[in-house]
Amino acid sequence: MSQTIARKLSLYDQDLNLWLETAITQLKTGNLQDIDVENLIEELEGLTGRDRRELKNRLTTLIEHLLKRCYVESEYDYAGWQNTIARTRIKIRDILRQSPSLKNYVNSRELFQQSFEDALFIVRSELGYRSVEFPDSWEFNQDIESMLNVNFWE
């Protein structure tokens, strides 16, 4: 008969919020020797990835609604799309104000192309827009300043 040795769960594994509060207290009090450095690094790396994912998701949503507003003839829907565009632009501005270094990331052609392709997939997949001729490439400026300020449908 073999014995199972139970691995003792760390505070990080048991309660993430309590672990964070403990780490913050340890940093504030200078108790650096007891900090769970490995998990702290993992959490910090996760934060950078989270902000990048959030920017990509917001940019995809922005492009999706810009495509609808520019290419779908539906005056009934214009106000809703424009509201989503405005709210999404505000969220992107908020992220960039908090983390200005992400401006280079959000201006990258690769990110824009991925976001455009995802937005195009979404709008082409929606039943109500299957007859709409969406372009295969973005026909306007791609820089973040334009994306946050230009009403491409005017």
C-alpha positions in Angstrom: 0.0 0.0 0.0 1.4 3.4 -1.0 0.9 6.5 1.1 -0.1 9.7 -0.6 1.8 12.7 0.7 -0.4 15.7 0.5 1.4 18.8 -0.9 0.9 21.8 1.4 -0.8 24.5 -0.6 0.8 27.9 -0.4 -1.2 31.0 0.4 -1.0 31.9 -3.2 -2.7 28.6 -4.1 -5.3 28.9 -1.3 -6.4 32.6 -1.5 -5.0 34.9 -4.2 -6.5 38.1 -2.7 -5.1 37.4 0.8 -1.7 36.5 -0.9 -1.8 39.9 -2.7 -2.6 41.8 0.5 0.2 40.0 2.3 2.7 40.7 -0.5 1.7 44.4 -0.4 2.2 44.6 3.4 5.5 42.8 3.1 6.7 45.4 0.4 5.4 48.3 2.4 7.1 47.2 5.6 10.4 46.2 3.9 10.0 42.5 4.7 11.6 41.5 1.4 13.0 38.2 2.6 9.6 36.7 3.0 8.1 37.8 -0.3 7.0 35.0 -2.6 9.1 36.3 -5.5 8.3 33.6 -8.0 4.6 34.1 -7.8 5.0 37.9 -7.6 6.9 37.9 -10.9 4.2 35.6 -12.4 1.5 38.0 -11.4 3.3 41.1 -12.7 3.9 39.4 -16.0 0.2 38.6 -16.1 -0.7 42.2 -15.6 1.3 43.3 -18.7 -0.4 40.6 -20.8 -3.8 41.6 -19.4 -3.5 45.2 -20.5 -2.4 44.1 -24.0 -5.3 41.7 -24.3 -7.7 44.4 -23.1 -6.3 46.9 -25.7 -6.7 44.3 -28.5 -10.2 43.5 -27.5 -11.2 47.1 -27.3 -9.6 47.9 -30.7 -11.4 44.9 -32.2 -14.7 46.2 -30.8 -13.9 49.7 -32.1 -13.1 48.4 -35.6 -16.2 46.1 -35.6 -18.5 49.0 -34.9 -16.7 51.4 -37.3 -17.2 48.8 -40.1 -20.9 48.6 -39.3 -21.3 52.3 -39.2 -19.3 52.9 -42.4 -20.7 50.0 -44.5 -24.1 49.0 -43.3 -27.1 51.1 -44.4 -29.3 51.2 -41.3 -30.2 54.6 -39.9 -32.1 52.8 -37.2 -28.7 51.3 -35.9 -26.4 54.3 -36.4 -26.9 55.8 -32.9 -26.2 52.5 -31.1 -23.0 51.9 -33.2 -21.8 55.5 -32.6 -22.5 55.1 -28.8 -20.4 51.9 -28.8 -17.7 53.6 -30.8 -17.6 56.5 -28.3 -17.6 54.3 -25.2 -14.8 52.1 -26.7 -12.7 55.1 -27.6 -13.0 56.4 -24.0 -11.9 53.0 -22.6 -8.9 52.8 -24.9 -7.9 56.4 -23.9 -8.2 55.4 -20.3 -5.9 52.5 -20.7 -3.4 54.6 -22.6 -3.5 57.4 -20.0 -2.8 54.8 -17.3 0.0 53.1 -19.3 1.4 55.5 -21.9 4.1 53.0 -22.9 1.3 50.9 -24.5 0.8 53.5 -27.2 3.6 51.9 -29.3 1.9 48.5 -28.9 -1.5 49.8 -29.9 0.0 51.6 -32.9 1.7 48.4 -34.3 0.6 47.2 -37.7 0.5 43.7 -36.4 -2.0 44.5 -33.7 -4.1 46.5 -36.0 -4.2 43.8 -38.6 -5.1 41.1 -36.0 -7.9 43.3 -34.6 -9.2 44.2 -38.1 -9.3 40.5 -39.1 -11.1 39.6 -36.0 -13.6 42.5 -36.4 -14.1 41.5 -40.0 -14.8 37.9 -39.1 -17.4 39.0 -36.5 -19.3 41.3 -38.9 -19.2 38.8 -41.7 -20.5 36.1 -39.4 -23.5 38.1 -38.2 -26.7 37.0 -40.0 -28.0 40.4 -40.6 -24.9 41.6 -42.5 -24.2 38.7 -44.8 -25.2 40.7 -47.9 -23.0 43.7 -46.9 -19.8 44.1 -48.9 -17.2 44.8 -46.2 -13.7 45.6 -47.5 -10.9 43.1 -47.2 -8.6 45.7 -45.9 -9.0 48.9 -43.8 -9.4 51.8 -46.1 -8.7 54.6 -43.6 -5.8 55.8 -41.4 -4.8 53.1 -38.9 -2.9 55.2 -36.4 -4.4 55.3 -32.9 -5.0 59.0 -33.0 -7.2 58.6 -36.1 -8.9 55.6 -34.6 -9.7 57.5 -31.5 -10.8 60.8 -33.1 -12.0 60.4 -36.7 -15.6 59.7 -37.7 -14.7 57.8 -40.8 -18.3 57.7 -42.0 -18.6 61.5 -42.4 
